[in-house]
Amino acid sequence: MASDSIKLYALVYVALVGLATSKFVFFEFDQFFTYEQAFAGTMGAAALKGALIVGYYQHLKWENRSLTYLMAVALAFALLLMAAATYSIT
C-alpha cells in the first residue's frame, strides 16, 4: 500500500517537472512556437500544475466533493474579482 502511494507521488512529481520544463521549451524554441502559442501553452501547463498540486499534494482529490466545489467557487470568485479590477483601471 505504501509503495503504491510513493509511486503515485513520484509520478506526479515527474509530471510537475515535465510541465515546469515546458515553459522553457515553449519560449526558447521560438522557431516552432509563436509568442501567443507559447503563452497559451505556458498558461495551460500552469493550470495543470496547479490542479496536480491541489489534487495530490494538498489531498483535495480524497476530500468530500463539497469541499472541492467550495474551492472551485472560491477560485471562480477570485478570477471574477481580478477581471473586474482589470477593467476598472483607467
C-alpha positions as CSV (number, residue, x, y, z in Angstrom):
1,M,0.0,0.0,0.0
2,A,2.7,2.5,0.9
3,S,4.8,1.7,-2.2
4,D,1.7,2.5,-4.3
5,S,1.4,5.9,-2.8
6,I,5.1,6.5,-3.2
7,K,4.9,5.5,-6.9
8,L,1.9,7.9,-7.3
9,Y,3.7,10.8,-5.7
10,A,6.8,10.1,-7.8
11,L,4.7,10.0,-11.0
12,V,3.0,13.3,-10.1
13,Y,6.5,14.8,-9.3
14,V,7.8,13.7,-12.7
15,A,4.8,15.3,-14.4
16,L,5.3,18.5,-12.5
17,V,9.0,18.6,-13.5
18,G,8.0,18.0,-17.1
19,L,5.4,20.7,-17.0
20,A,7.9,23.1,-15.5
21,T,10.3,22.3,-18.3
22,S,7.6,23.0,-20.9
23,K,7.8,26.8,-20.2
24,F,11.5,26.8,-21.2
25,V,10.7,24.7,-24.3
26,F,7.9,27.0,-25.4
27,F,9.9,30.2,-25.1
28,E,13.4,29.1,-26.1
29,F,12.4,27.2,-29.3
30,D,10.7,30.2,-30.8
31,Q,11.2,28.9,-34.3
32,F,8.5,26.3,-33.6
33,F,6.1,28.4,-31.4
34,T,4.7,31.9,-31.8
35,Y,4.5,34.1,-28.8
36,E,0.8,33.5,-28.5
37,Q,1.2,29.7,-28.7
38,A,4.0,29.8,-26.1
39,F,1.9,31.9,-23.8
40,A,-1.2,29.7,-24.2
41,G,0.9,26.6,-23.6
42,T,2.5,28.1,-20.5
43,M,-0.9,29.0,-19.1
44,G,-2.2,25.6,-19.8
45,A,0.8,23.9,-18.2
46,A,0.4,26.2,-15.1
47,A,-3.3,25.3,-14.8
48,L,-2.4,21.6,-15.0
49,K,0.4,22.0,-12.5
50,G,-1.9,23.8,-10.1
51,A,-4.5,21.0,-10.5
52,L,-1.9,18.4,-9.8
53,I,-0.6,20.2,-6.7
54,V,-4.0,20.8,-5.3
55,G,-5.3,17.4,-6.1
56,Y,-2.5,15.2,-4.9
57,Y,-0.1,17.2,-2.6
58,Q,-2.9,19.1,-0.8
59,H,-5.0,15.9,-0.8
60,L,-8.1,17.6,-2.3
61,K,-8.7,14.6,-4.5
62,W,-9.6,12.5,-1.5
63,E,-11.7,15.1,0.3
64,N,-15.5,15.4,0.2
65,R,-16.8,16.8,-3.1
66,S,-18.5,19.6,-1.2
67,L,-15.0,20.9,-0.2
68,T,-13.8,20.6,-3.8
69,Y,-16.8,22.6,-5.1
70,L,-16.3,25.2,-2.4
71,M,-12.7,25.6,-3.6
72,A,-13.8,25.9,-7.2
73,V,-16.4,28.5,-6.3
74,A,-13.8,30.5,-4.4
75,L,-11.4,30.3,-7.4
76,A,-14.2,31.5,-9.7
77,F,-14.9,34.5,-7.5
78,A,-11.2,35.3,-7.3
79,L,-11.0,35.3,-11.1
80,L,-14.1,37.5,-11.4
81,L,-12.6,40.0,-8.9
82,M,-9.3,40.1,-10.9
83,A,-11.2,40.6,-14.1
84,A,-13.3,43.4,-12.6
85,A,-10.2,45.0,-11.2
86,T,-8.5,44.8,-14.6
87,Y,-11.4,46.6,-16.4
88,S,-11.9,49.2,-13.6
89,I,-8.4,50.6,-14.0
90,T,-8.5,53.7,-16.1
